[in-house]
């Protein structure tokens, strides 16, 4: 009888590899433009490939054309922010526990409202990373609380 994937010693590494690949692909796909007007920009590093901070801000505010309802904008905003947050959490860039997806997205929207000049300077992923690292830094206490045994990175 063949062994199940879960019975192999390489499982954690393989799962992480596949998880990272799936997350990276989903970020690339969700950042890919359906049309090239305001979704991406070559003026922002990485902007030719990823969603711009400006587009993320527009989606989070529901500023879309008449052919797209606000629920699309809100869902895209929430999904893009929380997908990026999950990746940052997985790789130990940020640390939090008992925080809802709504609280995570509210944190990023609050950051964009308080730092409007940063919106046009970064891709959406970088903007989300800046906002979340400021709010959810990796600390010894957070690592203990979440059961994460990785060392806290030097700042």
N, C-alpha and C positions, 0 to 999 in steps of 0.2 A: 504494500500500500504506500503510495507516495506521501511524503511529509507535507504538511501544510506550511504555507509561508510563515505563519506565526511560530512554527517550531524550529526555525533556523536561527543560528546565532547572529547572522547578518541582518536580522529583521530591523532593529532600531536604525541602523545606518541606511538601509534601503528605504524604510519608511520616511526618514528625514529627506533623503534624496528625492523621492517621489513627491513628498509634500512640498518641498522647495520648488521643484519643477512645476508642479501644478499651480502654486501660488504665483510664481514668476510669470507663467503663461497667462494666468487670469489677470494679473496687473497689466501685462502688455496688451491683452485683448481689450480690457475695459478702458485702457488709455488710448487705444487706436481710434483715429477720427472716422466718423461716419461721413463727415464733410470737413474740409480743411480750413474753414474760416476762423473760428475763435477757439476751437478745441485744442489745437497744438500751435506751437510757435517755435521758429528757429532762433528767436531772440533770446530764449531762455536755455541754459545748458540742458541738453536732453530733451528740449521742447519739441523737436521734430518727431519724437517717438512717444512721449508721455503727455498726459493731460497737463495743461498749464494750471498754475495757481489761480489765474483769473477765471478759467472755465469752472474750476471747482467752486470758487466763490459764487459764480453765477448759478450753478446747480443748487448750491446750499441755500441760496436766496430764492430759488424758484424762477429765475429770470430766463425763461425759454420762449421760443416762438409759440404762436397760437396753436400749432399743430401738435404740441407735446404738452400733456397735462402736468400740473405741479407734482402729482404723485410720482411721475417718472423722475423729475428733478430731485425730489426728496429721497427717493429710493436709491438713485445713483449716487447722491452725496453720501448717504449713510453707508452704502455698500463699499464705495471707494475708500472712505475713511477707515471703516472697520476692517476691510481686507488688508489695507496697509498696516493698521495697528496690530492685527494678528501676526503678520510677518515680523514686525519689529519686536513683538512679545516673544515669538518663537525663537528668534535669534538673540534674545537677551539685550536688546538695545534699550527697551523700556521695561518697566516692571509695575504691575498692578494686580489687585485681587478684589473681588466683589465689586466690580465696576461694570455697569451696563453698557451696551452698544450705544444707547442714547447719550449717556454721559461722556463716552469717548468722542462721539461726533460733536456734542455740545462744546467740549474742550477745544476742538479744532476751530469750530465756527467762532467761538469767543476770541481765540487767538487772532483769527483773520480780521475780526471787527476791531480789535485793539491795535493791530499792526497792519493797517491797510497798505502801507508802502512795500511790505514784504510780498504781497500777493503777486505782483507783476515780476518779481525778481526770481521766483523759483517755480519748478514744476510742482504739481499737486503732491506728489510723493514726498519731496523734500520739505514742502511746507507742512505737511502732516507730521513728518518726523521731527521737525523743529518744535512744533506745538506740543507734541506728546512727550518728547524728551524733557522739555521744561516742566511739564506737569507731573509726569510719571518717571522720575529718574530711577536708576538702578541703585538701590541701597542694600546694605546688609540686612536691615530689618525687613525689607520687602522680600528679599531672597528667602529669609527664614520663614516668613509668613506664607509664601507660596510653595515652600518645599523645594526650591531650586538650589541645587548644590554648586552651581557654577560660581566661580569667583566674581566679585564685583569689579568691573573694569576701572582702571585708573582714569581719572578725569583730566 
